[in-house]
């Protein structure tokens, strides 16, 4: 919902009721991820998207009705449905969309949630979407590190959801969790949709070169908070890297050693100079990072790996290194190389093969085991 929060908050502050349709579950080739939202506001104005065009018309009608009658509804769309071709979901995917009215009366915490998101403070919103009576459907629990607000209608359910959502928020995960009638974790009667709004994940680009400027640009486009770091003050300037959130003058290994990273952080080493990248990679490959890539020729990479082995890195640690960085797309220019790097980041996040889709059988969109692989982008951020 991040991408429509500005419009939603403006209508909310004006005292309007807004019909909100949110993707809460996806299977197979669903076009949008959980958290993507569409609004229907005053005078029938529509903002946002839940399917890239597939079911927008049907969701619009549901959101308009929900805005008028105040009734939430959970609706599934899939190619096996009788009306699949009517609503346009012919991609073979299945999506669950929760449609609800949002106003100052039923979501008084929205303004504070929007402010948290703007300020980069982690916050999650847990919403009852099925398995309860109509009087509880759509109730919310807002979870922050310092506590909760709102209620789901059962103190035990609130406690169970709070505990689970704190873990999901730490990982930046958005999705559905199930409980028994009174919060039992072994039950699946009740479905709660958790939208996690974590700060943007970090991309740290080492090496103040023209390739770094292009990688910083594509990193910002993908939603990362981008840092460019180089030990040379002549080259590490904000003017040369306008798309970076910050430009740091420091020896790369010292900066990585002292800065804050997490399992969503990606590191791109573009220095291809042993005095910079060997001590840097010695640290990076031992940190719980989402991705570590390094630029250089195959000969440079072989020499670099040998030096890292001499420093005591294990083969498992060395196996985490994406080098030479990027996918084989025949890139030549800095911009083409940045696309190559972005493609590898996306493939790493979603377990993609990097092969042309026409040569690959099976689903286009890969399923990811979130317990095994950390989220690489907007904290599993709900759009």
C-alpha positions, 0 to 999 in steps of 0.5 A: 500500500506504500505506493498509494499511501499519499492519496489514501492519507489525504482522503482519510484526513479529509474525512472521506471513506475510501474503498481499498482493495489489497492483494493478500495472497498470490499463486502461480503467475499472479501479476502483483505481489501481496500488499499491492493496493487499489483505491476508490475514493470520492467521485469514483476516482481510482488510484493504484493497481492490484493486477496490472490490468487483469481484474481492475474492473471487478475490484473497482466495483467491489471497492465502490460497493464496500465504500458505500455499504461498509462491508469488507469482502475477501475475493479470489480470482483465478483462471479456473473461475467461471468468470476468469475471462470476463474479469481478464485474469487469463495469465493462469495466476490466482490472487486473493484480494481483500476489499474494505472501507477505510475511514477515520472511524474504522482506521484511526491509526492510519495517520500515525502509520503513514508518518512512520512510513515517511520517517522510515520507522518499522511498522506493520498492520495486521488485518483480519481477513477471514474466519471471523464474524462480519462484526470483526472482519477488517479489524486491525492491530498495528505493531511497532517495536515499542508496542501495539495499537488497535485490537482484533477482538481477542486478547489471546489472538492479539498476543499471538499476532503481535509475537509473530508480526514482530518477527515478520517485521524484522525480516520485512515480510508481508503475507498471511498467517493463520490461527485458531479461534483464540489465537492457537498457532496450530489452527487455521480457522482465522486468516490475518494479513500482515503488511510490513512496512520496513525501511528501504533495504540498503545497497552499498556500492564500492568504487566511485566510477562511472559503472557505480553511477549507473548501478546506483541509478538502477538501485534507486529505481529498484527501491534501495537506499543507495550508498556509494563509498570510495577512499578517494575524495576527488571522485567520491562526490555527491555531484557525480552520484546524484541518484545515491542517498549518500556518498561516503569518503572512507576506505571500503573495508573500514566503512563496511566494518562500521556501518549498519547492515542486515540480511536485506543489504546488497553489496556491489564491489566495483573497485576491482583493485586488490588493495580495496576489494580483498579486505572488503570482501573478507568482511563482506563474505562473513556478514549475513548479507543478501548479496555480494557481487564483485566486478572484474575479469575472470583472471582478476576474480581467480586471483582474488579468490586465491587471496581470500582463501589465503586469508582463511575464507571457506569454500562455502563463504567464497561460494556466496560471491557473485563474481564476475558480477551480473548476468551474461547479457553481453553488457558493454556500457555502464548502463548495460552493466547496471541492468545486468547487475539488477537482473542478477539481484532479482534472480537471486531474490526470486530463485530465477535461473537467469535463462530466457523465459522462452527456454524455461518450462514451468511458472514464470513467477517462482515461489520463495521459501522465506524461512530460507532466503531473506527478502532482497528488496523493499523489506517485503515491502507491501507496494 
